[in-house]
Amino acid sequence: MPDSFPNPPVDKGSPPIVSFFEADTKALCEICDSIPIGIIAMDPRTVLPVFANRHFLAFSPTQQNQIVGHIRVRILRKTTAESSVSLNEEIEIRENGKRYIFGFTIYPVREDMTVVFVSDIASKSILLQSRQDNLFFDRFSEMVAEVAHEIGNPLTGITTILQVLRLNIAGWTREKIDDYLQRCINEIDRLNAFLNRIRDISGETALDIRPVVLRDVLMSVYENNRVRFEIRKVAFHCRVDSDICVRVDEGAFYRILLNLVNNSLSFLKAGQEVNVYLENVDKSFVSLVFSNNGPSIPEKDLNRIFAPFFTTRETGNGIGLTISLKLITRMGGLMLATPPLEGEQGARFVIHIPRGDCS
């Protein structure tokens, strides 16, 4: 075998080879359309799409918007070390009760163009499944530790009180014995209260789901808490028209909104505000945004915020959002904690609610 191959003969009659991006735009589009994978080009300076092939456009509008949104965030967050290397990632999208996994590779082609190849993964990758399994076990471990703590403290108190009582009962007055017995009862009541909160998470009480005017429920929550808003000098803005109807259990939905109000008021300072408005309305669902301009939820906590006993409040018990998510899910909806919009701050929740007919 020769150490090197001879140079191929040069055809002096051939036209010079030009740069790929100097090629005819129409021909380039046809080539991209012929490739059986989604392709989208982004301008990294504006972080806006400039071209997409027909396979990408075949994805649903929801899928397109979420994929582009995720790519935009990823481009903006690229570190200096990542600026010239390709990135491989996955994104999970839920739509109409189904779960889709998209894998994509980001190629920084040049300063004014980043090309992204997007593919619909039929089943979850082992890597993604492993991440989700690990996340589940992390949450489960945290929950078990918290349950052990909440049950262990009252039991330790009861044990200590009974031991002291047994050693001294012969010489104590009736009043002192009653005092120690009452301490035991208080600890038992504390334990029962905690177990009732556990039942709230797992309970399956019947729901009375019917058409309800969305604005009426929102304003009912505000009116019943108006004094609290006024005392804290926090504004409440509801930009939801009275013609929007949803299908919910009114009492359960009120409870969800009240929990969001309580959480907001625990963080907001004078002059800050709560905003409630509609992000999207279609034939089947209403997307309600409940946001405030207080402290933002750390990105690392967005996926944990609904986990039982997870809380960032000093006085919170960490089950309000867990119960809220369970209730809205049982009503056929979905609740998400999302980052604030670009240029804004604060906590932001999006509640997807089945639409109803109040006529």
N, C-alpha and C positions, 0 to 999 in steps of 0.2 A: 504494500500500500504506500503510495507516495506521501511525503511529508506535507505537501501542499498541493492544492488543485490549481490548474492553470486558469488564468483569467478568461472569462467568457469573451467571445468576440463582440466587438462593439458595432452595432448597426448604425452607420453614420446617417442613414436616412430617417431614423426615428426622431420624433419630437422630444425636446428636453422634458425630463420628469419635473413636475411642479409640486409644490407643497400641497398636502391633502386639503388644507383649508382654502387653497386657491382654486380648487376644483369647482366645476359648475354646481351652484347651490341646488338646483333641481335634481341633478344626478345624485348629489349627496343625500338629499331627502329620500330619494327612491331606494338608495342603498340601506339607509336606516330603517325604512319601512319594511324592507325585505328580511331584516333580522328578527327572529321570533322571540324578542325580549323587549321590555319597555325601555326606551331611551329618552332621557330628558337632558337638555343643556341649560345650565344656569349661568348667569353673569354674577361672579362672586363680588363684584363691586356694588351692584344694586341688590344682590341676592334675589333676583327675579328670574323666572323661566323665560327662555328666548326661543326654545324649540322643543317639540315632543313628537315622537313617532307615533304611528297609528296603534301600535300595541300598547303604549302607555295611555293613549286616549281611549282605549277600550275599557280601561278600569273605570269604575263608577266615579261620579263627581266627588263623593265623600272620600273614596280611597285616594283619588288624585290630590285633593286638597290636603289631606293629612300627610301623605307622602311628601308633597312639596313643602309643607310646613315643617316637617321633621328635618328634611334636607337643609332648609334655610337655617334652622337653629344650629344644625351640625356644622354648616359652613361658617357661621358667625363665631362658633366656639372653637374652631380649629386653632390649635396652638402653632407657634412658629415652626416647631419640629414637624408638624403634620402638614404644613402648607404645601409641600411638594410631593407628598406620598399619597397613595390611594388608601381609602378606608372602606372596610367591609362591615356592614351592620344589618340589623333586622328591626322591623317594626311590627307591632301587633295592632290590628284595627278591628273594632267591633262594629258591625253594621247589620241592622235588621235581625238581631238575635244571633248572628253568626260571627265566627272569629276567623280572621284572615291574617296570615303571616307573609310579609313581604321582605325579601332580602335585597339589598342594594349595595353597589360599589360606587364610590365617589372618586372620579379621576380628575385631578387638577391639570387640565390640558395646557392652559396658558393663563396669563393674568386676567384676561377678560372672558374666560370660558372654563366652566367645570362641567364635565359630562358624567351623568349618572346612569348606570344600568340597573334596572329594577325588574325583579322576577317574583311572581306569585308562588310561594312555597306551599305545596299541597298539604304537607303535614309539618308539624313543629320540628325544628331541628333539635338534635340532641343537646346542643349548647343552650338553646333557649329553654328547653324543657328542664335542663339541669339547673339553670338560673332560677326558674320558677319553683322547682322543688326545694332548692336551698332556701329561697325566700319564704316558702310556706313553713318549713321546719324552723327557721329563725323566728318567725312570728309565733308559731305554736309554742316554742320554747319560752319566749317572752311571756306569753299568756299563762302557761303553766306556772312559771316563776311568780307572776303577779297573783294568781289564784292562791298559791301556797302561802304567799306573804299575807294576803288579806284574810285567809282562814287561820293561818298560824298565829297571828297577833292576838285575836280574841281568845283562842284556845289557851295560849300561854297565860293570858290575863286571868282566865277562869281557873286554870290549874293553880296559879300562884295564890289567888284569893282563897280557894278551898283549902289549900295546904295551911295557910296562916290561920284560917278559921278553925280547922281541925285541932291545931296545936293550942289554941287559946279559948275555945268555946266554953270550957268549964268555968273560966274566970271572968268572962266578959259579961257586960250588961246586955239586956235584951235589945236596947237601942243600938249598941255597937254591932251586935250580931246582925240586926236588920240592915244596917248600913252596908256590911260586907255582902250580905245576900243580894241587896239591891245592885251592888257593883257587878255581881255575877250576872244578874238579869240584864243589866245594861250591855255587857259584853255579848250576851246571847242575842240581844236585840240587834246589835251591830252585825253579828254574824248572819242573822236572818235577813237583814237589809241587803247585805252583799249577795246572798243567795238569790234574793228576789231580783237583783240586777242581772244576775246570770240568767235567770228565767226569762227576763225581758229580751235577752239576746236570742235565746233558743225557742221562745214560746211561739205558738202558732194560733193566736186568737183570731177569730173570724173577722174579716174585713167587709165593710159595707161599701163596695165600690159603685159609684154612680156619677153622673155628670155634675160638675161643680164649676161655677164661675171663678176662674183663677184669681182675678183681682180682688174678689170678695174675701177669699181666704187670706191673701197677702195683707190686705188692709185690716182684717180682723186681728191678725198677729200684731200689727203695728199699734192699733188702737188700744189693745190690751196691755201694751208695753210702752205706751206713749210717755208716761211719767218717767220711766227709766231712761228713755232717750233724752228727755228734757233735762233731767238731773245731770246727766253726763255730757250734755250739750253736743250730742251726736245727731246728725241729720239723717232722715230716712227718705230716699227718693224711689218711688215706685212708678216705672214707666211701662206699665202693662195695661192695655185697653180692656174695657169691660166686656168686650165681645169674644174674648178667648175662653173657651170651655175645655176642661180636662176631666178625665175619668179617674177618680181617686176615692179613697176613704177619707172624708173630710177631716175627721178627728186625727187619723194617722198622719195625714199630710200637714195639718196644723202643727203636730208634734215635731215633724222634720224641720219646718220653717222656724219654729220656736227655738230649736236646738241651735240653728245657724245664727239666730238673733242673739242668744245667750253667749255663744262663742265670740261673736263680733264685739258685743258690749264689754266683754272681759278684757279685750285687747285695745279697743279704740280710746283715743283721748279727745278732749274738747276740740271742736272744730273739724273733726273727721266725719266720715259719712258711710252709710250703707246704701248701695245701689242695687235695685232689682229690675231686670229688663229681659226682654225676649231676644235670644240670639238667632233662633230659627223657628219657623212654623210651617209645617206641611200637613198633608191630609191625615197622617197617622200620629205624629208626635209634635210636642211643643218643647223647645229647648229653653229653659229658664236659667238665667245667670243670676246668682246671688253673690255679690262681691262687696268688699270694703277697701278703703285705702289705708288700712293700718299695716302692721308688720306682715310681710309675705311669709308663706309657708316655705321652709327650706326645701329645695328640690329633692334632697335625699329623703324627705318625709312624705312627699306627695303620694307614694305608693303604700305608705304605712299608716296614713292618717285614719283609715277606716278599720284598722286592726283593733281587736278588743284590748282595752286597757292602755292603749297608746295615747298619750296626751302631752301637750306642750304647756298646759296650764298648771299652775301650782296647786289649784284647788280642784282640778278636774279629775274625774274617775275614768275617763277614756272609753266610755261605752256609748256616749250620745251619738256619735257618727256611725258607730257599728250598727246600732239599732236603726238609725235613719236609713242607712244603705239597705238593711234587710227589709224595712217597710216599703221603700220605693221599689225594690226589686219584686216584692210580692204583689205590688200594684201594676207590674208590667213595665216599670220604668228603669232608669239607671241614674246613678249619681256619681260625678267625678270631681276630684280636686285637681285643678289645672293651674299652671303658672299664670301670673298676671299678664295682661296684654303688653306688648312692647311699649316702653316709655311710661308704664304705670307701675304701681306697687300695691301690695295688699293680698288678702286671701280671696280666692275666686273659686266658686263651685258652680258646676253646670248640672242641672237636673233635667233629664229627658223624661217627659211625662206623656202618657197616652192621651191623645186628643179626644174630646167628647163633643156631644151635641146637646146644648141646653135649650134648644128651641121647643 
